[in-house]
Amino acid sequence: MASATITFRVDDAEREELVSRAEREKVNLSDYIRVRLGLRGQGSVGDAEIQTDSQLGPSDQAQLADHERRLRALEAYRS
């Protein structure tokens, strides 16, 4: 599948706010913006960054479940 890049400008204060919100949600900035736009997050870029469920500890699994609940809530809100 081909992909394209969309570029937009924000001032320093807006960028800092976006970065802090992404950090608070514990997602990368790109995925945070994608979800806010109503798109699916892309997750990890490289295979080395990908973990399977069996490699995750209990706190990681709980965090993953929380992210999934939040994503579903955002998607339901957008519908």
N, CA, C and O atoms as a Maestro MAE file, in Angstrom:
{
 s_m_m2io_version
 :::
 2.0.0
}

f_m_ct {
 s_m_title
 :::
 protein
 m_atom[316] {
  # First column is atom index #
  i_m_mmod_type
  r_m_x_coord
  r_m_y_coord
  r_m_z_coord
  i_m_residue_number
  s_m_chain_name
  s_m_pdb_residue_name
  s_m_pdb_atom_name
  i_m_atomic_number
  :::
  1 25 0.846 -1.165 0.000 1 A "MET " " N  " 7
  2 3 0.000 0.000 0.000 1 A "MET " " CA " 6
  3 2 0.888 1.223 0.000 1 A "MET " " C  " 6
  4 15 1.834 1.295 0.785 1 A "MET " " O  " 8
  5 25 0.614 2.172 -0.846 2 A "ALA " " N  " 7
  6 3 1.368 3.417 -0.910 2 A "ALA " " CA " 6
  7 2 0.982 4.299 0.267 2 A "ALA " " C  " 6
  8 15 -0.127 4.211 0.794 2 A "ALA " " O  " 8
  9 25 1.906 5.138 0.663 3 A "SER " " N  " 7
  10 3 1.589 6.064 1.742 3 A "SER " " CA " 6
  11 2 2.017 7.461 1.332 3 A "SER " " C  " 6
  12 15 2.850 7.636 0.443 3 A "SER " " O  " 8
  13 25 1.451 8.424 1.974 4 A "ALA " " N  " 7
  14 3 1.767 9.813 1.708 4 A "ALA " " CA " 6
  15 2 1.984 10.518 3.038 4 A "ALA " " C  " 6
  16 15 1.523 10.062 4.084 4 A "ALA " " O  " 8
  17 25 2.679 11.613 2.978 5 A "THR " " N  " 7
  18 3 2.933 12.406 4.170 5 A "THR " " CA " 6
  19 2 2.119 13.681 4.093 5 A "THR " " C  " 6
  20 15 2.072 14.342 3.056 5 A "THR " " O  " 8
  21 25 1.484 14.017 5.194 6 A "ILE " " N  " 7
  22 3 0.750 15.278 5.298 6 A "ILE " " CA " 6
  23 2 1.523 16.146 6.284 6 A "ILE " " C  " 6
  24 15 1.810 15.723 7.404 6 A "ILE " " O  " 8
  25 25 1.851 17.337 5.868 7 A "THR " " N  " 7
  26 3 2.609 18.254 6.708 7 A "THR " " CA " 6
  27 2 1.725 19.434 7.078 7 A "THR " " C  " 6
  28 15 1.012 19.971 6.230 7 A "THR " " O  " 8
  29 25 1.769 19.836 8.330 8 A "PHE " " N  " 7
  30 3 1.073 21.039 8.750 8 A "PHE " " CA " 6
  31 2 1.932 21.777 9.756 8 A "PHE " " C  " 6
  32 15 2.770 21.177 10.430 8 A "PHE " " O  " 8
  33 25 1.727 23.049 9.852 9 A "ARG " " N  " 7
  34 3 2.539 23.888 10.725 9 A "ARG " " CA " 6
  35 2 1.783 24.204 12.019 9 A "ARG " " C  " 6
  36 15 0.582 24.473 12.012 9 A "ARG " " O  " 8
  37 25 2.519 24.163 13.114 10 A "VAL " " N  " 7
  38 3 1.997 24.577 14.413 10 A "VAL " " CA " 6
  39 2 3.063 25.450 15.059 10 A "VAL " " C  " 6
  40 15 4.248 25.328 14.749 10 A "VAL " " O  " 8
  41 25 2.640 26.323 15.950 11 A "ASP " " N  " 7
  42 3 3.647 27.115 16.650 11 A "ASP " " CA " 6
  43 2 4.259 26.268 17.770 11 A "ASP " " C  " 6
  44 15 3.793 25.162 18.047 11 A "ASP " " O  " 8
  45 25 5.292 26.791 18.403 12 A "ASP " " N  " 7
  46 3 6.012 26.023 19.425 12 A "ASP " " CA " 6
  47 2 5.110 25.596 20.577 12 A "ASP " " C  " 6
  48 15 5.223 24.474 21.071 12 A "ASP " " O  " 8
  49 25 4.226 26.474 21.001 13 A "ALA " " N  " 7
  50 3 3.327 26.152 22.118 13 A "ALA " " CA " 6
  51 2 2.375 25.010 21.749 13 A "ALA " " C  " 6
  52 15 2.130 24.113 22.555 13 A "ALA " " O  " 8
  53 25 1.841 25.053 20.522 14 A "GLU " " N  " 7
  54 3 0.946 23.973 20.065 14 A "GLU " " CA " 6
  55 2 1.693 22.643 19.985 14 A "GLU " " C  " 6
  56 15 1.163 21.606 20.384 14 A "GLU " " O  " 8
  57 25 2.915 22.672 19.474 15 A "ARG " " N  " 7
  58 3 3.710 21.441 19.371 15 A "ARG " " CA " 6
  59 2 3.993 20.871 20.752 15 A "ARG " " C  " 6
  60 15 3.860 19.665 20.964 15 A "ARG " " O  " 8
  61 25 4.381 21.724 21.694 16 A "GLU " " N  " 7
  62 3 4.645 21.258 23.058 16 A "GLU " " CA " 6
  63 2 3.399 20.624 23.672 16 A "GLU " " C  " 6
  64 15 3.492 19.613 24.369 16 A "GLU " " O  " 8
  65 25 2.243 21.216 23.414 17 A "GLU " " N  " 7
  66 3 0.987 20.669 23.930 17 A "GLU " " CA " 6
  67 2 0.698 19.290 23.318 17 A "GLU " " C  " 6
  68 15 0.310 18.362 24.027 17 A "GLU " " O  " 8
  69 25 0.889 19.165 22.010 18 A "LEU " " N  " 7
  70 3 0.684 17.873 21.351 18 A "LEU " " CA " 6
  71 2 1.647 16.820 21.888 18 A "LEU " " C  " 6
  72 15 1.251 15.682 22.141 18 A "LEU " " O  " 8
  73 25 2.900 17.195 22.062 19 A "VAL " " N  " 7
  74 3 3.904 16.264 22.570 19 A "VAL " " CA " 6
  75 2 3.550 15.828 23.986 19 A "VAL " " C  " 6
  76 15 3.644 14.643 24.306 19 A "VAL " " O  " 8
  77 25 3.143 16.770 24.841 20 A "SER " " N  " 7
  78 3 2.808 16.402 26.221 20 A "SER " " CA " 6
  79 2 1.577 15.506 26.276 20 A "SER " " C  " 6
  80 15 1.519 14.586 27.092 20 A "SER " " O  " 8
  81 25 0.596 15.761 25.421 21 A "ARG " " N  " 7
  82 3 -0.591 14.892 25.394 21 A "ARG " " CA " 6
  83 2 -0.239 13.490 24.908 21 A "ARG " " C  " 6
  84 15 -0.733 12.501 25.449 21 A "ARG " " O  " 8
  85 25 0.615 13.402 23.889 22 A "ALA " " N  " 7
  86 3 1.041 12.083 23.393 22 A "ALA " " CA " 6
  87 2 1.797 11.331 24.476 22 A "ALA " " C  " 6
  88 15 1.586 10.133 24.660 22 A "ALA " " O  " 8
  89 25 2.681 12.026 25.197 23 A "GLU " " N  " 7
  90 3 3.421 11.382 26.283 23 A "GLU " " CA " 6
  91 2 2.476 10.920 27.386 23 A "GLU " " C  " 6
  92 15 2.642 9.832 27.937 23 A "GLU " " O  " 8
  93 25 1.485 11.749 27.708 24 A "ARG " " N  " 7
  94 3 0.510 11.385 28.737 24 A "ARG " " CA " 6
  95 2 -0.265 10.124 28.335 24 A "ARG " " C  " 6
  96 15 -0.566 9.283 29.182 24 A "ARG " " O  " 8
  97 25 -0.584 9.997 27.051 25 A "GLU " " N  " 7
  98 3 -1.292 8.816 26.547 25 A "GLU " " CA " 6
  99 2 -0.348 7.648 26.272 25 A "GLU " " C  " 6
  100 15 -0.788 6.542 25.960 25 A "GLU " " O  " 8
  101 25 0.955 7.907 26.392 26 A "LYS " " N  " 7
  102 3 1.991 6.898 26.187 26 A "LYS " " CA " 6
  103 2 1.966 6.320 24.767 26 A "LYS " " C  " 6
  104 15 2.080 5.112 24.562 26 A "LYS " " O  " 8
  105 25 1.814 7.224 23.799 27 A "VAL " " N  " 7
  106 3 1.886 6.861 22.381 27 A "VAL " " CA " 6
  107 2 2.835 7.835 21.699 27 A "VAL " " C  " 6
  108 15 3.123 8.907 22.230 27 A "VAL " " O  " 8
  109 25 3.320 7.456 20.514 28 A "ASN " " N  " 7
  110 3 4.188 8.396 19.814 28 A "ASN " " CA " 6
  111 2 3.338 9.523 19.230 28 A "ASN " " C  " 6
  112 15 2.125 9.391 19.067 28 A "ASN " " O  " 8
  113 25 4.000 10.622 18.923 29 A "LEU " " N  " 7
  114 3 3.295 11.826 18.461 29 A "LEU " " CA " 6
  115 2 2.501 11.566 17.188 29 A "LEU " " C  " 6
  116 15 1.371 12.036 17.053 29 A "LEU " " O  " 8
  117 25 3.082 10.825 16.259 30 A "SER " " N  " 7
  118 3 2.400 10.536 15.005 30 A "SER " " CA " 6
  119 2 1.083 9.793 15.245 30 A "SER " " C  " 6
  120 15 0.048 10.151 14.684 30 A "SER " " O  " 8
  121 25 1.134 8.753 16.087 31 A "ASP " " N  " 7
  122 3 -0.086 7.995 16.370 31 A "ASP " " CA " 6
  123 2 -1.107 8.853 17.106 31 A "ASP " " C  " 6
  124 15 -2.306 8.743 16.848 31 A "ASP " " O  " 8
  125 25 -0.648 9.706 18.020 32 A "TYR " " N  " 7
  126 3 -1.576 10.585 18.735 32 A "TYR " " CA " 6
  127 2 -2.334 11.470 17.744 32 A "TYR " " C  " 6
  128 15 -3.555 11.601 17.826 32 A "TYR " " O  " 8
  129 25 -1.607 12.067 16.818 33 A "ILE " " N  " 7
  130 3 -2.241 12.940 15.829 33 A "ILE " " CA " 6
  131 2 -3.164 12.135 14.923 33 A "ILE " " C  " 6
  132 15 -4.267 12.585 14.612 33 A "ILE " " O  " 8
  133 25 -2.730 10.948 14.492 34 A "ARG " " N  " 7
  134 3 -3.571 10.114 13.630 34 A "ARG " " CA " 6
  135 2 -4.899 9.792 14.318 34 A "ARG " " C  " 6
  136 15 -5.959 9.892 13.699 34 A "ARG " " O  " 8
  137 25 -4.845 9.408 15.586 35 A "VAL " " N  " 7
  138 3 -6.069 9.055 16.315 35 A "VAL " " CA " 6
  139 2 -6.953 10.279 16.484 35 A "VAL " " C  " 6
  140 15 -8.173 10.185 16.354 35 A "VAL " " O  " 8
  141 25 -6.348 11.429 16.772 36 A "ARG " " N  " 7
  142 3 -7.132 12.660 16.902 36 A "ARG " " CA " 6
  143 2 -7.824 13.035 15.596 36 A "ARG " " C  " 6
  144 15 -8.881 13.666 15.608 36 A "ARG " " O  " 8
  145 25 -7.232 12.650 14.479 37 A "LEU " " N  " 7
  146 3 -7.844 12.907 13.172 37 A "LEU " " CA " 6
  147 2 -8.865 11.840 12.785 37 A "LEU " " C  " 6
  148 15 -9.481 11.913 11.722 37 A "LEU " " O  " 8
  149 25 -9.037 10.849 13.658 38 A "GLY " " N  " 7
  150 3 -9.991 9.794 13.376 38 A "GLY " " CA " 6
  151 2 -9.408 8.642 12.577 38 A "GLY " " C  " 6
  152 15 -10.151 7.821 12.038 38 A "GLY " " O  " 8
  153 25 -8.085 8.572 12.495 39 A "LEU " " N  " 7
  154 3 -7.408 7.501 11.770 39 A "LEU " " CA " 6
  155 2 -6.862 6.483 12.764 39 A "LEU " " C  " 6
  156 15 -6.778 6.755 13.961 39 A "LEU " " O  " 8
  157 25 -6.500 5.336 12.269 40 A "ARG " " N  " 7
  158 3 -5.864 4.318 13.113 40 A "ARG " " CA " 6
  159 2 -4.401 4.652 13.308 40 A "ARG " " C  " 6
  160 15 -3.731 5.101 12.378 40 A "ARG " " O  " 8
  161 25 -3.902 4.433 14.515 41 A "GLY " " N  " 7
  162 3 -2.479 4.594 14.774 41 A "GLY " " CA " 6
  163 2 -1.698 3.527 14.028 41 A "GLY " " C  " 6
  164 15 -2.200 2.427 13.799 41 A "GLY " " O  " 8
  165 25 -0.478 3.853 13.653 42 A "GLN " " N  " 7
  166 3 0.335 2.893 12.913 42 A "GLN " " CA " 6
  167 2 1.227 2.063 13.808 42 A "GLN " " C  " 6
  168 15 1.722 1.021 13.380 42 A "GLN " " O  " 8
  169 25 1.445 2.492 15.034 43 A "GLY " " N  " 7
  170 3 2.266 1.715 15.953 43 A "GLY " " CA " 6
  171 2 3.736 1.762 15.615 43 A "GLY " " C  " 6
  172 15 4.225 2.747 15.061 43 A "GLY " " O  " 8
  173 25 4.440 0.695 15.948 44 A "SER " " N  " 7
  174 3 5.886 0.634 15.768 44 A "SER " " CA " 6
  175 2 6.270 0.704 14.304 44 A "SER " " C  " 6
  176 15 5.543 0.244 13.423 44 A "SER " " O  " 8
  177 25 7.423 1.286 14.071 45 A "VAL " " N  " 7
  178 3 7.910 1.426 12.701 45 A "VAL " " CA " 6
  179 2 8.675 0.189 12.263 45 A "VAL " " C  " 6
  180 15 8.479 -0.289 11.145 45 A "VAL " " O  " 8
  181 25 9.534 -0.334 13.110 46 A "GLY " " N  " 7
  182 3 10.364 -1.468 12.728 46 A "GLY " " CA " 6
  183 2 9.984 -2.740 13.448 46 A "GLY " " C  " 6
  184 15 9.397 -2.696 14.529 46 A "GLY " " O  " 8
  185 25 10.318 -3.886 12.849 47 A "ASP " " N  " 7
  186 3 10.007 -5.167 13.462 47 A "ASP " " CA " 6
  187 2 10.686 -5.335 14.818 47 A "ASP " " C  " 6
  188 15 10.158 -6.019 15.696 47 A "ASP " " O  " 8
  189 25 11.855 -4.715 14.994 48 A "ALA " " N  " 7
  190 3 12.590 -4.847 16.254 48 A "ALA " " CA " 6
  191 2 11.816 -4.228 17.419 48 A "ALA " " C  " 6
  192 15 12.031 -4.601 18.573 48 A "ALA " " O  " 8
  193 25 10.918 -3.286 17.124 49 A "GLU " " N  " 7
  194 3 10.150 -2.613 18.166 49 A "GLU " " CA " 6
  195 2 8.888 -3.380 18.553 49 A "GLU " " C  " 6
  196 15 8.254 -3.057 19.557 49 A "GLU " " O  " 8
  197 25 8.523 -4.375 17.780 50 A "ILE " " N  " 7
  198 3 7.265 -5.088 17.987 50 A "ILE " " CA " 6
  199 2 7.454 -6.208 19.009 50 A "ILE " " C  " 6
  200 15 8.396 -6.995 18.916 50 A "ILE " " O  " 8
  201 25 6.555 -6.267 19.975 51 A "GLN " " N  " 7
  202 3 6.562 -7.331 20.957 51 A "GLN " " CA " 6
  203 2 5.278 -8.130 20.803 51 A "GLN " " C  " 6
  204 15 4.226 -7.582 20.474 51 A "GLN " " O  " 8
  205 25 5.377 -9.419 21.043 52 A "THR " " N  " 7
  206 3 4.176 -10.240 21.037 52 A "THR " " CA " 6
  207 2 3.589 -10.245 22.438 52 A "THR " " C  " 6
  208 15 4.276 -9.895 23.397 52 A "THR " " O  " 8
  209 25 2.326 -10.638 22.569 53 A "ASP " " N  " 7
  210 3 1.671 -10.670 23.871 53 A "ASP " " CA " 6
  211 2 2.426 -11.528 24.871 53 A "ASP " " C  " 6
  212 15 2.441 -11.217 26.062 53 A "ASP " " O  " 8
  213 25 3.055 -12.602 24.408 54 A "SER " " N  " 7
  214 3 3.771 -13.491 25.320 54 A "SER " " CA " 6
  215 2 5.016 -12.827 25.904 54 A "SER " " C  " 6
  216 15 5.519 -13.275 26.935 54 A "SER " " O  " 8
  217 25 5.526 -11.768 25.266 55 A "GLN " " N  " 7
  218 3 6.703 -11.060 25.760 55 A "GLN " " CA " 6
  219 2 6.336 -9.949 26.735 55 A "GLN " " C  " 6
  220 15 7.219 -9.385 27.382 55 A "GLN " " O  " 8
  221 25 5.070 -9.627 26.851 56 A "LEU " " N  " 7
  222 3 4.631 -8.531 27.695 56 A "LEU " " CA " 6
  223 2 4.418 -8.997 29.127 56 A "LEU " " C  " 6
  224 15 3.915 -10.094 29.370 56 A "LEU " " O  " 8
  225 25 4.807 -8.146 30.071 57 A "GLY " " N  " 7
  226 3 4.547 -8.420 31.471 57 A "GLY " " CA " 6
  227 2 3.133 -8.009 31.817 57 A "GLY " " C  " 6
  228 15 2.442 -7.412 30.993 57 A "GLY " " O  " 8
  229 25 2.686 -8.327 33.049 58 A "PRO " " N  " 7
  230 3 1.311 -7.987 33.453 58 A "PRO " " CA " 6
  231 2 0.999 -6.495 33.358 58 A "PRO " " C  " 6
  232 15 -0.091 -6.124 32.924 58 A "PRO " " O  " 8
  233 25 1.938 -5.633 33.756 59 A "SER " " N  " 7
  234 3 1.658 -4.195 33.683 59 A "SER " " CA " 6
  235 2 1.592 -3.729 32.231 59 A "SER " " C  " 6
  236 15 0.803 -2.843 31.903 59 A "SER " " O  " 8
  237 25 2.418 -4.321 31.353 60 A "ASP " " N  " 7
  238 3 2.365 -3.985 29.929 60 A "ASP " " CA " 6
  239 2 1.044 -4.421 29.320 60 A "ASP " " C  " 6
  240 15 0.462 -3.700 28.509 60 A "ASP " " O  " 8
  241 25 0.570 -5.593 29.704 61 A "GLN " " N  " 7
  242 3 -0.707 -6.091 29.176 61 A "GLN " " CA " 6
  243 2 -1.858 -5.200 29.637 61 A "GLN " " C  " 6
  244 15 -2.782 -4.927 28.872 61 A "GLN " " O  " 8
  245 25 -1.799 -4.750 30.887 62 A "ALA " " N  " 7
  246 3 -2.844 -3.861 31.398 62 A "ALA " " CA " 6
  247 2 -2.807 -2.523 30.662 62 A "ALA " " C  " 6
  248 15 -3.852 -1.960 30.336 62 A "ALA " " O  " 8
  249 25 -1.608 -2.019 30.403 63 A "GLN " " N  " 7
  250 3 -1.472 -0.757 29.675 63 A "GLN " " CA " 6
  251 2 -1.982 -0.902 28.247 63 A "GLN " " C  " 6
  252 15 -2.657 -0.009 27.735 63 A "GLN " " O  " 8
  253 25 -1.666 -2.011 27.608 64 A "LEU " " N  " 7
  254 3 -2.136 -2.268 26.253 64 A "LEU " " CA " 6
  255 2 -3.666 -2.343 26.220 64 A "LEU " " C  " 6
  256 15 -4.299 -1.794 25.318 64 A "LEU " " O  " 8
  257 25 -4.247 -3.014 27.194 65 A "ALA " " N  " 7
  258 3 -5.708 -3.111 27.266 65 A "ALA " " CA " 6
  259 2 -6.323 -1.727 27.471 65 A "ALA " " C  " 6
  260 15 -7.369 -1.419 26.899 65 A "ALA " " O  " 8
  261 25 -5.671 -0.889 28.293 66 A "ASP " " N  " 7
  262 3 -6.158 0.466 28.527 66 A "ASP " " CA " 6
  263 2 -6.110 1.282 27.248 66 A "ASP " " C  " 6
  264 15 -7.056 2.007 26.939 66 A "ASP " " O  " 8
  265 25 -5.014 1.171 26.497 67 A "HIS " " N  " 7
  266 3 -4.904 1.892 25.224 67 A "HIS " " CA " 6
  267 2 -5.981 1.436 24.247 67 A "HIS " " C  " 6
  268 15 -6.563 2.252 23.532 67 A "HIS " " O  " 8
  269 25 -6.244 0.145 24.218 68 A "GLU " " N  " 7
  270 3 -7.276 -0.378 23.319 68 A "GLU " " CA " 6
  271 2 -8.651 0.168 23.705 68 A "GLU " " C  " 6
  272 15 -9.436 0.532 22.829 68 A "GLU " " O  " 8
  273 25 -8.953 0.228 25.008 69 A "ARG " " N  " 7
  274 3 -10.226 0.801 25.467 69 A "ARG " " CA " 6
  275 2 -10.336 2.267 25.073 69 A "ARG " " C  " 6
  276 15 -11.393 2.719 24.631 69 A "ARG " " O  " 8
  277 25 -9.241 3.011 25.234 70 A "ARG " " N  " 7
  278 3 -9.261 4.430 24.883 70 A "ARG " " CA " 6
  279 2 -9.459 4.624 23.387 70 A "ARG " " C  " 6
  280 15 -10.214 5.498 22.961 70 A "ARG " " O  " 8
  281 25 -8.775 3.804 22.590 71 A "LEU " " N  " 7
  282 3 -8.916 3.905 21.140 71 A "LEU " " CA " 6
  283 2 -10.338 3.606 20.720 71 A "LEU " " C  " 6
  284 15 -10.892 4.316 19.881 71 A "LEU " " O  " 8
  285 25 -10.941 2.573 21.282 72 A "ARG " " N  " 7
  286 3 -12.333 2.242 20.947 72 A "ARG " " CA " 6
  287 2 -13.278 3.369 21.359 72 A "ARG " " C  " 6
  288 15 -14.219 3.689 20.633 72 A "ARG " " O  " 8
  289 25 -13.026 3.976 22.533 73 A "ALA " " N  " 7
  290 3 -13.862 5.081 22.973 73 A "ALA " " CA " 6
  291 2 -13.736 6.270 22.032 73 A "ALA " " C  " 6
  292 15 -14.736 6.910 21.708 73 A "ALA " " O  " 8
  293 25 -12.517 6.574 21.590 74 A "LEU " " N  " 7
  294 3 -12.327 7.664 20.628 74 A "LEU " " CA " 6
  295 2 -13.024 7.365 19.316 74 A "LEU " " C  " 6
  296 15 -13.656 8.244 18.730 74 A "LEU " " O  " 8
  297 25 -12.913 6.125 18.852 75 A "GLU " " N  " 7
  298 3 -13.545 5.749 17.588 75 A "GLU " " CA " 6
  299 2 -15.061 5.807 17.719 75 A "GLU " " C  " 6
  300 15 -15.742 6.241 16.790 75 A "GLU " " O  " 8
  301 25 -15.603 5.377 18.860 76 A "ALA " " N  " 7
  302 3 -17.050 5.419 19.061 76 A "ALA " " CA " 6
  303 2 -17.534 6.866 19.133 76 A "ALA " " C  " 6
  304 15 -18.603 7.196 18.619 76 A "ALA " " O  " 8
  305 25 -16.752 7.715 19.764 77 A "TYR " " N  " 7
  306 3 -17.094 9.129 19.869 77 A "TYR " " CA " 6
  307 2 -17.144 9.794 18.508 77 A "TYR " " C  " 6
  308 15 -18.010 10.629 18.248 77 A "TYR " " O  " 8
  309 25 -16.198 9.417 17.627 78 A "ARG " " N  " 7
  310 3 -16.117 9.994 16.279 78 A "ARG " " CA " 6
  311 2 -17.231 9.497 15.362 78 A "ARG " " C  " 6
  312 15 -17.519 10.132 14.348 78 A "ARG " " O  " 8
  313 25 -17.854 8.386 15.698 79 A "SER " " N  " 7
  314 3 -18.883 7.801 14.825 79 A "SER " " CA " 6
  315 2 -20.220 8.493 14.961 79 A "SER " " C  " 6
  316 15 -21.182 8.115 14.292 79 A "SER " " O  " 8
  :::
 }
 m_bond[315] {
  # First column is bond index #
  i_m_from
  i_m_to
  i_m_order
  :::
  1 1 2 1
  2 2 3 1
  3 3 4 2
  4 3 5 1
  5 5 6 1
  6 6 7 1
  7 7 8 2
  8 7 9 1
  9 9 10 1
  10 10 11 1
  11 11 12 2
  12 11 13 1
  13 13 14 1
  14 14 15 1
  15 15 16 2
  16 15 17 1
  17 17 18 1
  18 18 19 1
  19 19 20 2
  20 19 21 1
  21 21 22 1
  22 22 23 1
  23 23 24 2
  24 23 25 1
  25 25 26 1
  26 26 27 1
  27 27 28 2
  28 27 29 1
  29 29 30 1
  30 30 31 1
  31 31 32 2
  32 31 33 1
  33 33 34 1
  34 34 35 1
  35 35 36 2
  36 35 37 1
  37 37 38 1
  38 38 39 1
  39 39 40 2
  40 39 41 1
  41 41 42 1
  42 42 43 1
  43 43 44 2
  44 43 45 1
  45 45 46 1
  46 46 47 1
  47 47 48 2
  48 47 49 1
  49 49 50 1
  50 50 51 1
  51 51 52 2
  52 51 53 1
  53 53 54 1
  54 54 55 1
  55 55 56 2
  56 55 57 1
  57 57 58 1
  58 58 59 1
  59 59 60 2
  60 59 61 1
  61 61 62 1
  62 62 63 1
  63 63 64 2
  64 63 65 1
  65 65 66 1
  66 66 67 1
  67 67 68 2
  68 67 69 1
  69 69 70 1
  70 70 71 1
  71 71 72 2
  72 71 73 1
  73 73 74 1
  74 74 75 1
  75 75 76 2
  76 75 77 1
  77 77 78 1
  78 78 79 1
  79 79 80 2
  80 79 81 1
  81 81 82 1
  82 82 83 1
  83 83 84 2
  84 83 85 1
  85 85 86 1
  86 86 87 1
  87 87 88 2
  88 87 89 1
  89 89 90 1
  90 90 91 1
  91 91 92 2
  92 91 93 1
  93 93 94 1
  94 94 95 1
  95 95 96 2
  96 95 97 1
  97 97 98 1
  98 98 99 1
  99 99 100 2
  100 99 101 1
  101 101 102 1
  102 102 103 1
  103 103 104 2
  104 103 105 1
  105 105 106 1
  106 106 107 1
  107 107 108 2
  108 107 109 1
  109 109 110 1
  110 110 111 1
  111 111 112 2
  112 111 113 1
  113 113 114 1
  114 114 115 1
  115 115 116 2
  116 115 117 1
  117 117 118 1
  118 118 119 1
  119 119 120 2
  120 119 121 1
  121 121 122 1
  122 122 123 1
  123 123 124 2
  124 123 125 1
  125 125 126 1
  126 126 127 1
  127 127 128 2
  128 127 129 1
  129 129 130 1
  130 130 131 1
  131 131 132 2
  132 131 133 1
  133 133 134 1
  134 134 135 1
  135 135 136 2
  136 135 137 1
  137 137 138 1
  138 138 139 1
  139 139 140 2
  140 139 141 1
  141 141 142 1
  142 142 143 1
  143 143 144 2
  144 143 145 1
  145 145 146 1
  146 146 147 1
  147 147 148 2
  148 147 149 1
  149 149 150 1
  150 150 151 1
  151 151 152 2
  152 151 153 1
  153 153 154 1
  154 154 155 1
  155 155 156 2
  156 155 157 1
  157 157 158 1
  158 158 159 1
  159 159 160 2
  160 159 161 1
  161 161 162 1
  162 162 163 1
  163 163 164 2
  164 163 165 1
  165 165 166 1
  166 166 167 1
  167 167 168 2
  168 167 169 1
  169 169 170 1
  170 170 171 1
  171 171 172 2
  172 171 173 1
  173 173 174 1
  174 174 175 1
  175 175 176 2
  176 175 177 1
  177 177 178 1
  178 178 179 1
  179 179 180 2
  180 179 181 1
  181 181 182 1
  182 182 183 1
  183 183 184 2
  184 183 185 1
  185 185 186 1
  186 186 187 1
  187 187 188 2
  188 187 189 1
  189 189 190 1
  190 190 191 1
  191 191 192 2
  192 191 193 1
  193 193 194 1
  194 194 195 1
  195 195 196 2
  196 195 197 1
  197 197 198 1
  198 198 199 1
  199 199 200 2
  200 199 201 1
  201 201 202 1
  202 202 203 1
  203 203 204 2
  204 203 205 1
  205 205 206 1
  206 206 207 1
  207 207 208 2
  208 207 209 1
  209 209 210 1
  210 210 211 1
  211 211 212 2
  212 211 213 1
  213 213 214 1
  214 214 215 1
  215 215 216 2
  216 215 217 1
  217 217 218 1
  218 218 219 1
  219 219 220 2
  220 219 221 1
  221 221 222 1
  222 222 223 1
  223 223 224 2
  224 223 225 1
  225 225 226 1
  226 226 227 1
  227 227 228 2
  228 227 229 1
  229 229 230 1
  230 230 231 1
  231 231 232 2
  232 231 233 1
  233 233 234 1
  234 234 235 1
  235 235 236 2
  236 235 237 1
  237 237 238 1
  238 238 239 1
  239 239 240 2
  240 239 241 1
  241 241 242 1
  242 242 243 1
  243 243 244 2
  244 243 245 1
  245 245 246 1
  246 246 247 1
  247 247 248 2
  248 247 249 1
  249 249 250 1
  250 250 251 1
  251 251 252 2
  252 251 253 1
  253 253 254 1
  254 254 255 1
  255 255 256 2
  256 255 257 1
  257 257 258 1
  258 258 259 1
  259 259 260 2
  260 259 261 1
  261 261 262 1
  262 262 263 1
  263 263 264 2
  264 263 265 1
  265 265 266 1
  266 266 267 1
  267 267 268 2
  268 267 269 1
  269 269 270 1
  270 270 271 1
  271 271 272 2
  272 271 273 1
  273 273 274 1
  274 274 275 1
  275 275 276 2
  276 275 277 1
  277 277 278 1
  278 278 279 1
  279 279 280 2
  280 279 281 1
  281 281 282 1
  282 282 283 1
  283 283 284 2
  284 283 285 1
  285 285 286 1
  286 286 287 1
  287 287 288 2
  288 287 289 1
  289 289 290 1
  290 290 291 1
  291 291 292 2
  292 291 293 1
  293 293 294 1
  294 294 295 1
  295 295 296 2
  296 295 297 1
  297 297 298 1
  298 298 299 1
  299 299 300 2
  300 299 301 1
  301 301 302 1
  302 302 303 1
  303 303 304 2
  304 303 305 1
  305 305 306 1
  306 306 307 1
  307 307 308 2
  308 307 309 1
  309 309 310 1
  310 310 311 1
  311 311 312 2
  312 311 313 1
  313 313 314 1
  314 314 315 1
  315 315 316 2
  :::
 }
}
